[in-house]
Amino acid sequence: MSIDISQFHAVFFEESFEGLEIMETELLNLSEADDAPDVINTIFRAAHSIKGGSATFGFLNIADFTHVMETLLDQMRNNERPVTPDGVELLLEATDVLNTMLTQVQNDEPVDEARVTEVKNQLEVMLGAKPSQEETVEKQSEADVSNKIWSIKFVPHPHLLTTGNDPVRMFRELASLGNLSVSVSIDKVPDLESIEPDDCYLSWELEISGDISKEQIDEVFDWVDGDCDLSIEAVIAESDPVATDDNNKQAEAPPLKDVAKPDRREGNERRKKAKPAESSSIRVGIDKIDTLINMVGELVITQSMLGQIGADIEEETINTDRIERLVEGLQQLERNTRELQEAVMQIRMLPISFAFNRFPRVVHDYCRKSGKKIDLKISGETTELDKTVMEKINDPLVHLVRNSMDHGIEETDKRLAAGKPETGTVVLNAYHKGGSIVIEIKDDGAGINKDRILEKAIEKGLVSEGDILTDDQIYDLLFMAGFSTAEEITDVSGRGVGMDVVRRNIKSLGGNIEVTSAEGEGSTFIIRLPLTLAILDGQLVRVGNDMYIIPLTAIVESLQIQHTHVSEISGKAELYKLRDEYIPIVRLHEAFNVCPEFNKLTEGLLVVVEGDGEKAGVFVDSLLGQQQVVIKSLETNFRGVQGISGATILGDGTVALIVDISGLVGLAQNQTKQTVVDSSIQNNAVA
């Protein structure tokens, strides 16, 4: 029976990319690691796994490239070659090439052979260079393996086949090294009725000759180390004088049973006693997780419907034992549904270290190109975030970190002149706050030059010379399309593209970004994001006969409107005095063109919300209950609607729209500004 091994490609690529992350992280730590041999061993094992897997699946160009990397790492771990900055940089570059090769093969794209050949040649040049460490006579004699004959006894443990290893592939690899002869022993094969299909009962004696080192043979059997009894022994070298007996006949090699290496056996015995722990995780396709989450979402809706029916029955029917048991059962269903929903949502939650782990390399490469000295500090990396949110926040984070390094951290001479240490610091921090996750990108650089921003804004016609802007309004200019204060364009930043995209991407996730800065001390970019895009805690509000959901994380407070606190601008825009500030009022029925129950402000309620650092008051007819809702994409199922971020199904089966607070606050701010401009124009015309 033939097996289509292409079904395992997805697992191979996933494990290979994980291995590349390990290699990159450890290479960056290598120069300053006290336990360098252990670090190199970790890198070597990751490279060896990628090489073995790619060879198994027939990706020979990847296996060939990785083999050269592995050889260089092997010399380093055997102390035949010192670990140098140049060696680490070359291995990092080779890791990038390997990443690209895997991506191209995974996507069925042609491999960039020119780039692969270039870096491979660099690795081979470094391998061909004479190691700086002295080579002993003993090492030279071990390296002389010309035309040796090796005798191998290979006795697999019964479970070997269940590990995915196939002796036939191993023998095929041996045959590629030299002349191989194989004999099989069937002494341990039981009667047919006693055979376990997954057990291995065969053992082999092999003999291979050629220009082969023991290390090459060991490499073939590395995959089954601990899953077999193995002996490898040099029998005779053809260049050696031929030993003869009294009859001038070639002396026989000692029996195989007499040449087994005791240390290998002892290692195998130890491994047999130390049985590896059971895996505590499994790989599951994200499409299956999404399906499960959708099913749980439907269950939540069904539970809400049943709960509403139960409440109606309890109110309208005389209490009986049967009714009480029904209500009790519905309450139990609600508890179980909530617990199930929370458990399923945890499946998608990953530590934000998955996003943060790429930045040591980003900082390393930038420092090498720019000559700056920057120390990256990471904290809160265990903070968990929804996988979908994490994937979409990667690019904004990269852009903000690069901006901090390029615009924030000064050149070394400027830092020293300012009395700062020559090494700048960039801090990445994440933590939970309320129902959101907060990510901070902080630097101890020069801070944001507000005067320079205003000059550029006036130059571009974004503001007038007489305008007086708050710090927040000045910082907000940074996120306008095409805005940049860079003196020169670099390959990192300065073209005025990116910051507007950063804010747009963060807003699309239901989040916002804020900036704080102190000149000469540094800047901080603060991103607030929902923990997940699948559910949210919301406040149900009513406008006429329609229901809307306002996210609880956006609500500051709710209040009865006092007429004396309401002001009008030219009879169009309305402001409400909330303690020491004026906030614009958004009549939700006007924004969405629906018929309200109340038109007078004093008859309804004002929900004060905050989005993008700005506040607004949302006028509604009444507040209903708070509840956790399952978010349904409106754009996927219908089309995008301004001011609406999604929809949900309520317990009675009706659809409620989820309000986009950032869009609503932005609409209110624009209306107020436009009203002020119109009023100014009218006053000037009258004058």
C-alpha positions in Angstrom: 0.0 0.0 0.0 1.5 3.3 -1.1 1.1 6.4 1.1 0.8 9.9 -0.4 3.3 11.8 1.8 2.2 15.1 0.4 -0.5 15.1 3.0 2.2 15.7 5.6 3.7 18.7 3.8 1.7 21.2 5.9 3.1 19.8 9.1 6.6 19.8 7.6 6.4 23.4 6.6 4.9 24.5 10.0 7.6 22.7 11.9 10.3 24.0 9.6 9.3 27.6 10.1 9.2 27.0 13.9 12.7 25.7 13.6 13.8 28.8 11.6 12.5 31.0 14.4 14.5 29.0 16.9 17.6 29.3 14.8 17.3 33.0 14.4 16.6 33.7 18.1 19.5 31.5 19.2 21.9 33.0 16.6 21.1 36.5 17.9 21.8 35.3 21.5 25.0 33.4 20.4 27.5 36.1 20.7 26.6 37.0 24.3 25.7 33.5 25.5 27.8 32.0 28.3 26.6 28.5 27.4 27.6 28.8 23.7 27.9 25.0 23.1 24.3 24.5 24.2 23.1 27.3 22.0 25.0 25.9 19.0 23.5 22.5 19.7 20.0 23.9 19.7 20.7 25.7 16.4 22.3 22.5 14.9 19.3 20.3 15.9 16.8 22.7 14.3 18.9 22.8 11.0 19.3 19.0 11.1 15.5 18.5 11.5 14.8 20.8 8.5 17.4 19.0 6.4 16.1 15.5 7.3 12.5 16.5 6.7 13.2 18.2 3.4 15.2 15.2 2.2 12.3 12.9 3.2 9.8 14.9 1.2 12.0 15.3 -1.8 12.9 18.9 -1.4 16.5 18.2 -2.2 17.6 21.8 -2.9 16.5 22.8 0.6 18.3 19.7 2.1 21.5 20.5 0.1 21.5 24.1 1.2 20.8 23.2 4.9 23.5 20.6 4.8 26.2 23.3 4.2 24.8 25.3 7.1 24.8 22.2 9.3 28.4 21.5 8.4 29.5 24.9 9.5 27.5 24.6 12.8 29.0 21.2 13.4 32.5 22.6 13.2 31.5 25.3 15.7 30.0 22.9 18.2 33.0 20.6 17.9 35.3 23.5 18.7 37.0 23.1 15.3 36.0 26.7 14.4 35.4 29.7 16.7 32.1 31.5 16.8 32.8 34.9 15.2 30.5 37.9 14.4 31.1 37.3 10.7 30.0 33.6 11.1 26.9 34.6 12.9 25.9 37.2 10.3 26.4 34.7 7.5 24.3 32.1 9.3 21.6 34.7 9.9 21.7 35.5 6.2 21.5 31.8 5.3 18.5 31.5 7.7 16.8 34.2 5.7 17.5 32.4 2.4 16.2 29.1 3.9 13.0 30.9 5.0 12.5 32.3 1.5 13.2 28.8 -0.1 10.6 27.2 2.2 8.0 29.8 1.5 8.6 29.6 -2.3 8.4 25.8 -2.3 5.3 25.9 -0.1 3.6 28.3 -2.5 4.8 26.3 -5.6 6.8 29.3 -6.7 10.3 29.1 -8.4 13.2 29.2 -6.0 15.6 32.2 -6.4 18.5 30.0 -7.4 20.9 33.0 -7.9 20.4 34.1 -4.3 20.7 30.6 -3.0 23.9 29.9 -4.9 25.4 33.2 -3.7 24.9 32.5 0.0 25.8 28.9 -0.4 29.1 29.9 -2.0 29.8 32.2 0.9 29.2 29.3 3.4 31.5 27.1 1.4 34.2 29.7 1.3 34.0 30.0 5.1 34.1 26.2 5.4 37.1 26.1 3.1 39.0 28.7 5.2 41.5 27.1 7.6 40.1 27.1 11.1 42.0 29.3 13.5 42.2 26.7 16.2 45.1 24.2 16.1 44.3 20.8 14.8 45.8 17.9 16.7 47.5 14.9 15.1 44.6 12.8 16.5 42.0 14.9 14.6 44.0 14.5 11.4 44.2 10.8 11.8 40.4 10.6 12.4 39.8 12.7 9.3 41.8 10.2 7.2 39.0 7.9 6.2 40.1 6.9 2.8 38.5 3.7 1.6 37.3 2.3 4.9 35.1 -0.7 5.4 32.4 -0.2 8.0 30.4 -3.0 9.7 27.1 -2.0 11.1 24.6 -3.9 13.3 21.2 -2.3 13.4 18.6 -3.8 15.7 15.4 -1.6 15.8 13.2 -1.5 18.9 9.7 -2.8 18.2 8.1 0.6 18.3 10.5 2.2 15.7 8.0 2.2 12.8 5.5 4.1 14.9 8.0 7.0 15.1 7.7 7.5 11.3 11.2 6.2 10.6 11.6 3.7 7.7 14.8 1.6 7.5 14.5 1.4 3.7 15.0 5.2 3.4 18.0 4.9 5.8 19.6 2.2 3.7 19.0 4.2 0.6 20.9 7.1 2.2 23.7 4.8 3.1 23.9 3.4 -0.4 24.4 6.9 -1.7 27.6 7.1 0.4 29.4 4.0 -0.9 29.1 0.3 -1.7 26.5 -1.2 0.6 25.6 -4.9 1.3 22.7 -5.8 3.5 21.7 -9.0 5.3 18.5 -9.3 7.3 17.7 -11.4 10.3 14.1 -12.8 10.7 14.8 -14.7 13.9 12.5 -12.6 16.0 9.5 -12.7 13.6 6.7 -14.4 15.5 3.9 -16.6 14.2 1.5 -14.9 11.8 -1.4 -14.7 14.4 1.0 -13.1 16.9 2.3 -10.3 14.6 1.5 -6.7 15.6 1.3 -4.7 12.3 3.0 -1.7 13.8 5.9 -3.5 15.4 9.3 -4.1 13.8 10.7 -7.6 14.2 13.6 -7.5 11.7 17.2 -6.6 12.3 20.1 -6.0 9.9 23.8 -6.4 9.4 25.3 -4.1 6.9 28.7 -3.5 5.4 29.6 -0.4 3.5 32.9 0.6 1.9 34.2 3.8 0.4 35.5 7.2 1.2 33.2 7.5 4.2 33.6 8.9 7.7 31.9 7.6 10.8 30.2 10.9 11.2 28.4 10.5 7.9 27.1 7.1 9.0 26.1 8.5 12.4 24.2 11.2 10.6 22.0 8.6 8.8 21.1 7.0 12.1 20.5 10.2 14.1 16.8 10.0 13.5 16.5 6.7 15.3 18.9 7.5 18.1 17.3 5.9 21.2 14.9 3.8 19.2 17.4 1.0 18.3 20.5 -0.9 19.3 23.3 0.2 17.0 27.0 -0.6 16.5 29.3 0.9 13.9 32.8 -0.4 13.6 35.7 0.1 11.2 36.7 -3.3 9.9 39.8 -2.7 7.7 41.1 0.1 5.4 42.2 -0.9 1.9 45.3 1.2 2.1 46.5 -0.6 5.3 48.8 -3.6 5.0 46.8 -6.7 4.7 47.0 -8.8 7.8 47.7 -12.5 7.1 47.7 -15.7 9.0 50.3 -18.5 8.7 48.8 -19.6 5.3 49.1 -16.0 4.0 45.3 -15.7 4.0 43.5 -12.5 5.0 42.6 -12.5 8.7 38.9 -12.6 9.4 37.2 -9.6 10.9 36.1 -10.2 14.5 32.5 -11.3 14.9 30.0 -8.4 15.0 28.9 -9.3 18.5 32.4 -8.6 19.8 32.7 -5.1 18.4 29.5 -3.4 19.7 30.2 -0.1 21.4 29.3 -0.3 25.1 28.7 3.5 25.4 26.1 3.4 22.6 24.3 0.5 24.3 24.4 2.3 27.7 22.9 5.4 26.1 20.2 3.4 24.5 19.4 1.6 27.9 19.2 5.0 29.6 16.8 6.3 26.9 14.6 3.2 27.2 14.2 3.9 30.9 13.5 7.6 30.4 10.4 7.4 28.2 9.5 10.7 26.7 6.6 12.5 28.1 3.3 12.5 26.2 2.7 15.6 24.1 0.4 18.1 25.7 -0.7 19.7 22.5 -2.0 18.9 19.0 -2.0 20.7 15.7 -5.4 21.8 14.5 -6.2 23.7 11.3 -7.4 27.3 11.8 -10.4 26.6 9.6 -11.6 23.9 12.1 -11.2 26.3 15.0 -13.2 28.9 13.1 -16.0 26.4 12.4 -16.0 25.4 16.1 -16.2 29.1 17.2 -19.0 29.8 14.8 -21.0 26.8 16.2 -20.5 28.0 19.7 -21.7 31.4 18.6 -24.9 29.9 17.3 -25.2 28.0 20.6 -25.0 31.2 22.5 -27.7 32.8 20.3 -29.9 29.7 20.8 -29.4 29.8 24.6 -30.3 33.5 24.6 -33.5 32.7 22.8 -34.4 29.9 25.2 -33.6 32.2 28.1 -36.0 34.8 26.8 -38.7 32.3 26.4 -38.1 31.0 29.9 -38.4 34.5 31.3 -41.7 35.0 29.5 -43.1 31.7 30.8 -42.0 32.6 34.3 -43.8 36.0 34.1 -47.0 34.8 32.4 -47.6 31.4 33.9 -48.4 30.3 37.4 -45.3 28.8 39.0 -45.4 25.0 39.0 -42.7 22.5 39.7 -42.4 21.8 36.0 -41.9 25.5 35.2 -39.4 25.9 38.0 -37.4 22.9 36.6 -37.5 24.4 33.1 -36.2 27.8 34.4 -33.5 26.0 36.5 -32.5 24.0 33.4 -32.3 27.2 31.3 -30.1 28.8 33.9 -27.8 25.8 33.9 -27.7 25.9 30.1 -26.7 29.6 30.3 -23.8 28.8 32.7 -22.6 25.9 30.7 -22.8 27.8 27.4 -20.8 30.7 28.9 -18.1 28.3 30.2 -18.0 26.5 26.8 -17.7 29.8 24.9 -14.9 31.0 27.1 -13.0 27.7 26.8 -13.4 27.7 23.0 -12.3 31.3 22.7 -9.1 30.4 24.7 -8.1 28.1 21.8 -7.5 31.0 19.6 -5.5 33.0 22.2 -1.8 33.0 21.8 1.0 34.8 23.8 2.0 38.0 22.2 5.6 36.7 22.2 4.6 35.2 18.8 4.5 38.8 17.5 7.4 40.2 19.7 9.9 37.5 18.8 10.7 38.9 15.4 11.9 42.3 16.8 15.3 41.2 18.1 16.3 40.5 14.5 14.7 43.7 13.3 16.7 45.7 15.8 19.9 43.7 15.1 19.7 44.3 11.3 18.9 48.0 11.8 21.9 48.6 14.1 24.2 46.8 11.7 23.1 49.1 8.8 22.8 52.4 10.7 25.7 52.1 13.2 23.4 53.1 16.1 23.5 51.1 19.3 20.1 50.1 20.5 19.0 47.8 23.3 15.6 46.2 22.9 13.7 45.4 26.0 10.6 43.2 25.9 8.1 42.7 28.7 4.6 41.2 29.0 5.3 38.7 26.3 3.1 36.1 28.0 0.0 38.4 27.5 -2.5 36.5 25.4 -4.2 37.9 22.3 -6.5 36.4 19.6 -4.6 34.9 16.8 -6.4 36.9 14.1 -5.7 40.2 15.9 -2.1 39.2 16.3 -1.6 38.5 12.6 -3.1 41.8 11.6 -1.1 43.9 14.2 2.3 42.6 13.0 2.9 45.1 10.3 1.9 48.2 12.3 4.2 47.1 15.1 7.1 46.7 12.7 6.5 50.2 11.4 6.3 51.7 14.8 9.4 50.0 16.1 11.4 51.1 13.0 10.1 54.7 13.4 11.3 54.6 17.1 14.8 53.5 16.0 15.1 55.8 12.9 13.3 59.0 14.1 13.4 58.5 17.9 16.8 57.2 18.9 19.6 59.8 18.1 23.0 59.2 16.6 25.6 58.2 19.1 27.4 61.5 19.2 24.2 63.4 19.7 23.2 61.2 22.6 26.6 61.6 24.3 26.4 65.4 23.8 23.0 65.3 25.5 24.4 63.5 28.5 22.7 60.2 27.5 24.2 56.7 27.3 25.5 55.9 23.8 23.1 52.9 23.7 19.5 53.9 23.1 16.6 51.8 24.4 13.4 50.7 22.7 10.8 49.0 25.0 8.0 46.7 23.8 5.4 46.1 26.5 2.0 44.4 26.5 -0.6 44.1 29.3 -4.4 43.6 29.8 -6.5 46.5 30.8 -10.2 46.0 31.2 -11.5 44.1 28.1 -8.6 45.2 26.0 -4.9 44.6 25.4 -2.5 47.5 25.5 0.7 47.5 23.6 3.3 50.2 24.2 6.3 51.0 22.0 8.6 53.4 24.0 12.0 54.9 23.2 14.4 57.1 25.2 15.3 59.2 22.1 14.9 62.9 21.2 11.1 62.9 21.5 8.7 64.5 18.9 9.6 68.0 17.8 6.2 69.7 17.8 7.4 72.9 16.2 8.9 70.9 13.3 5.5 69.1 12.9 3.6 72.4 12.8 6.0 73.9 10.3 5.5 70.9 8.0 1.8 71.0 8.5 1.6 74.7 7.6 3.9 74.1 4.6 1.5 71.4 3.3 -1.5 73.5 4.0 -2.9 71.2 6.6 -3.2 73.9 9.2 -3.1 77.7 9.2 -0.4 79.8 10.8 -2.7 81.2 13.4 -4.2 77.9 14.5 -3.5 76.9 18.1 -3.4 73.1 18.4 -3.2 70.9 21.5 -0.4 68.3 21.8 -2.8 65.5 20.9 -3.9 67.4 17.7 -0.3 68.0 16.8 0.6 64.3 17.2 -2.5 63.4 15.2 -0.9 65.1 12.2 1.7 62.3 12.2 -1.0 59.9 11.0 -2.1 61.9 8.0 -1.3 60.4 4.6 2.0 61.6 3.1 3.0 63.5 6.2 6.7 63.2 7.2 9.3 65.4 9.0 12.3 63.3 8.0 15.2 65.4 6.7 16.3 62.6 4.4 14.7 59.5 2.9 16.2 56.2 4.1 15.3 52.5 3.4 13.6 52.5 6.8 11.4 55.5 6.8 11.0 59.1 5.6 8.7 58.7 2.6 5.6 59.7 4.5 3.9 56.4 3.9 2.9 54.0 6.6 1.7 56.0 9.7 -1.7 56.6 8.1 -1.8 52.9 7.2 -0.8 52.0 10.8 -3.8 53.9 12.2 -6.2 52.5 9.6 -5.1 48.9 10.3 -5.5 49.4 14.1 -8.9 51.0 13.6 -10.0 48.1 11.4 -9.4 45.9 14.4 -11.6 48.0 16.6 -8.6 49.6 18.4 -7.0 53.0 18.6 -3.5 54.5 18.9 -2.3 57.4 21.1 1.0 59.2 21.3 2.8 60.8 24.3 6.2 62.5 24.0 8.6 64.7 25.9 11.3 66.5 23.9 14.7 65.2 24.8 13.3 62.3 26.8 11.5 60.0 24.3 8.2 59.0 22.9 5.6 56.4 23.6 3.0 55.0 21.1 0.1 53.3 22.9 -2.1 50.8 21.0 -5.4 49.5 22.5 -7.0 46.5 20.9 -9.9 44.2 21.7 -8.8 40.8 23.0 -10.7 39.0 20.2 -12.7 39.9 17.1 -15.3 37.1 17.7 -17.2 38.4 20.7 -17.6 41.6 22.7 -19.3 42.9 25.8 -21.9 45.5 24.8 -24.6 47.8 26.0 -27.9 47.4 24.3 -29.6 50.7 23.4 -32.9 51.5 21.8 -33.7 54.2 19.2 -37.3 54.0 18.2 -38.0 50.4 17.3 -34.4 49.6 16.5 -31.7 48.1 18.8 -28.0 48.9 18.7 -25.0 47.6 20.5 -22.4 50.0 21.9 -19.1 48.3 23.0 -18.7 48.6 26.8 -15.0 49.3 26.4 -15.9 52.6 24.6 -18.5 53.8 27.1 -17.3 56.4 29.7 -20.6 57.0 31.4 -24.4 57.4 30.8 -26.5 60.3 32.1 -29.7 62.2 32.0 -29.4 65.4 29.9 -29.8 68.7 31.7 -31.0 71.4 29.3 -28.9 74.1 30.9 -25.7 72.2 29.9 -26.6 72.0 26.2 -25.2 74.6 23.7 -25.9 75.1 20.1 -23.6 76.4 17.3 -25.5 78.2 14.6 -28.5 76.1 15.3 -26.8 73.0 13.7 -24.2 71.4 16.0 -25.0 70.7 19.6 -22.5 70.5 22.5 -22.9 69.2 26.0 -20.9 70.6 28.9 -19.6 67.6 30.8 -17.9 69.0 33.9 -15.0 71.1 32.5 -15.2 70.2 28.8 -17.6 70.4 25.9 -18.4 67.3 23.9 -20.4 67.1 20.6 -23.8 65.4 20.7 -24.6 62.8 18.1 -28.2 62.0 17.7 -28.2 58.3 16.7 -31.5 58.5 14.9 -30.1 61.3 12.6 -26.9 59.4 12.0 -28.7 56.3 10.9 -31.9 57.9 9.5 -34.4 56.1 11.8 -37.5 57.4 13.6 -36.9 58.0 17.3 -39.3 57.9 20.2 -38.0 61.1 21.6 -36.7 64.2 19.8 -36.2 66.4 22.9 -32.8 65.8 24.5 -34.1 66.0 28.0 -36.5 63.0 27.4 -33.8 60.6 26.3 -30.4 59.5 27.6 -26.8 60.5 26.7 -24.2 57.8 26.4 -20.7 59.3 26.6 -18.3 57.4 24.5 -14.6 57.8 23.6 -12.8 56.8 20.4 -9.4 57.9 19.1 -8.9 59.9 22.2 -11.9 62.1 21.6 -15.3 62.0 23.4 -18.8 62.4 22.1 -22.3 62.1 23.6 -24.6 59.6 21.8 -28.3 60.5 22.2 -30.6 57.4 22.5 -34.1 56.8 23.6 -33.3 54.3 26.4 -30.7 51.8 27.7 -31.5 48.1 27.9 -29.4 45.3 29.3 -25.7 44.6 28.9 -24.8 41.3 27.3 -22.0 39.5 25.5 -22.7 39.3 21.8 -21.3 37.2 18.9 -20.0 39.5 16.2 -21.2 38.8 12.7 -19.4 40.6 9.8 -21.8 42.9 8.1 -19.5 43.4 5.1 -19.1 39.7 4.5 -22.9 39.0 4.7 -24.2 42.3 3.2 -21.9 45.3 2.6 -20.0 47.9 4.6 -22.0 50.6 6.3 -20.4 53.8 7.6 -20.7 54.0 11.4 -21.5 50.3 11.8 -18.8 47.7 12.6 -20.9 44.6 12.5 -24.1 42.9 13.7 -25.4 40.4 16.1 -28.5 38.3 16.7 -30.3 38.9 20.0 -32.2 36.4 22.1 -35.6 37.2 20.5 -34.1 36.5 17.0 -33.9 40.1 15.9 -30.7 41.6 14.5 -28.9 44.5 16.3 -26.2 46.6 14.7 -22.9 47.2 16.5 -21.9 50.8 16.5 -18.5 51.8 15.2 -17.5 54.3 17.9 -14.4 55.7 16.2 -16.4 56.4 13.1 -19.2 58.0 15.1 -16.9 60.2 17.1 -15.0 61.2 14.0 -18.4 62.1 12.3 -19.3 64.2 15.3 -16.0 66.0 15.4 -16.2 66.8 11.6 -19.8 68.1 11.9 -18.7 70.4 14.7 -15.7 71.7 12.8 -17.7 72.2 9.7 -20.4 74.1 11.6 -17.7 76.4 13.1 -16.3 77.1 9.7 -19.7 77.8 8.2 -20.5 80.1 11.1 -17.2 82.0 10.6 -17.9 82.4 6.9 -21.3 83.8 7.6 -20.0 86.2 10.1 -17.4 87.5 7.7 -20.0 87.8 5.0 -22.2 89.9 7.3 -19.3 92.1 8.4 
